[in-house]
C-alpha cells in the first residue's frame, strides 16, 4: 500500500493517493498504532479536500474520529463525527448518517450526557429502520437499554435488552448477544435477584465461549 501511495504521488493522482493514505491509516489503527494511523488519515483528509470529494472527505473525518475515540479524546472524536454527519445528511446517505449518529451517541454516553445520547441513538434507530439495517437496530436497542440502566431504571432497560435479543435471534446474529444477556443479568443483580442474574450470566458465558 505504501508503494501504491508513492506511485499515486508520482503520477499526481490525488484521488488514489488519498485513498491509499486512508487505507494505510486503517491498517495502523487495526494494529493499535494510533499516532501513525492519525498521521495517515490526516494526510488522506488533506488530499481529499483538494479533490473536493465531499463523500470521501466525510469518510476521512469519520476515520479520524474513530482514531481519537480509540485514543480516549472523546470531544475531539465527536467534533469529527459531527463534521461527517453534516456532510452525509447533505448527501442523503441515510446509512452513513445512522452510523455517525450512533458514534455521536456513544460519545455522549461515555460523557454521561444521557439525554443527548438518547437523542442521537433514536435518530440512528429511526434511520436504521428506514434503511432495513436490522443489525444496527439491534445494537442501538442494546445501547438505549444501557442508558436506562445507567439511570437506574432496570425494568425499562430490560425491555430494550429483550427487544435486542429478539431481533438478534431473528437475524441469527450472535456477535453482541452475550452482551445483552450479561446486561440483563446485571440488571437483575442490581435489583437483588441473584438467581435470575446467574441464569443470564451463564447464557452470556456460553455464547462468549463459542
N, C-alpha and C positions, 0 to 999 in steps of 0.2 A: 504493500500500500504506500509506503514511503517512496518507492521508486515511481509509482504511478503519479504521486504528487509532484515529484521532480520533473517528470515528463510534461505534466499539465502546466507546470510553471514555465518550463522552457518554451512550450507552444503558445503560452499566453491564453490558455483555455481556462478562464476563470470559473466557469460552471463546474467542470470536473475537478478543478483544484479545490474549490470549496467543499465539494462532496468528499474528496479524499481526506481533507483535513478533518471533516466531521467523522468519517469512519475511523480514522486513527484515534480521534478523541474518544470514541465509544470503546475501542479496544482497550485503551489505557484506563478508562473508567471501570470496565469489567475486571481489569487486573488490580483495581484498587489504587492505581497511580493517579490520584485526583488532580494534582497540580499539573502534571503533563496533559491529562485529559482536558483540563480547563484551558491550557495554553493552545491546544489544537482546536478546541471548539470556538475559542475567541478568534483564532485565525479564520476558521470557517465562516464565522459571522461577519468578520471584516470584509472578506472577499465577497460574500453573499450580498452585502449592502451595495457593492459596486455593480452587481448584476441586476439589482432592483427586482429580484425574485422574492416577492412577498411571502409566498408559501415556505420557501426554504429558509428565509430569514426567521420566520416564526418557529420553524423546526429547530434551528440553531439556538434560538432563545430558550426553547423547551429543554434542549440538551444541556445548556449551560445551567439552567435552573435545577436540573436533575443532579448535576455535579455539586452545586452549592448545597443542595439538600443532603447529599451524602456527607459533605464536609461539616454539616451542622449549622450552616449560615441560613437560617430559615427565612428571614425577612428579605435577604438578597435573592434567594431562590424564588420567593413569592413575587418579587418585582419582575423577574424574567418570565415567570408563568403568566403574569398579568399582561405583559407586552405581547406574548404569544397569543393569549386569549383574545385580545383586541383584534389582532390580525385574522385569526381563524373565524371569529364572528363576522368580520367584514367579508371574508371569502365564503361564508355559509358552509363551513366544513364542520358539520354537527358532531361527528365522531371525535374530531380533534378538540373541539370546544368542550365536549364532555370530559375528555382526558385532562384538559387544562383545569377545568372546574374541580375535578377530583383531586388533582395535585394541590390546588389552592386550598381546597377543603382540608386536605391533610396538614398543610402548613398552619392553618388556623387552629386545627385540633391540637397540634403539638404545642401551640402557644396558649392553649386553654381558652380560646375565644370560640366557644361552642355555638353561639348564635350565628356568627359568620361562617363557621364550618358547616353548619346545618344548611345555611342558605346555598352555599356552593355545591354541597352534596345533593341537595334537592334538584338544583339546576342540572347537574350531571345525570341524576337518575331520570329526570323527565326526558332529556335528550337521548339517553340510552334506550329508554322505552320506544322513543320515536324511531331510532335507527335499528332497533332489534338487537342491540348489543346485550344479550342476556347475561353474559359473564360479568360485565361491568355493573349491570343491575344488581347482581348478587353481591358483588364486592361492596357496593355502596350501601346496600341494606345492612351489611355487617358493620360498616363504618358508622352509619346512623345509630345502630344499636350501641356501639361503643360510646357515642356521645351521651345517650340516655343513661348508660351505666355510669359514666363519669359524673353525671348529675345526680346519681343515686336512685334513679327510677328503674330498678332492676326488672320489674314486671314488664314495663314498656320496652326495655332493652331486649328482653327475651322474645317479645313479639317480632321484633326486627330480625333477631338471630334466627328464629324459626322460619321466617319468610325466606331468609337467605339459604338456610339448609334445604328447604323445599325446592327452591329454584336450582341450587347446585345438584340436588338429586335428580331433578327433571333433566338437567343437562348432562348428567353423568360426569360432572366436573368436580374432582376431589381436592384440587390444589389448596383451597382455603377452608375446606370443610372441617378439618381438625381445629382451626382457629374458632370456628363457630361453636363447636362442641365445648372447647376449652372456655370460651366466653360465657356460654350458658352455665357451665359448671361453676365458674367464678361467681356468677350472679346468685346462684343458689347458695353457695358458701357464704356470701355476704349477708344473705337473708337467714342464716342459721339452719340450713338444711344440708348437712354434710353428706348424707346418704345419696341424695339426688345429685349433689355436686360430684361425688365419686363416680357415679354411673356415667356421667358425661365426660369426666376426665379420662375414664377408661376407654370410652369411644374415641376420644381425641388421640389417646396414646396408640390405640390400634391402627388408626389411619396414618399417624406420623411414622409408624414402623413399617409401613408398606413400601 
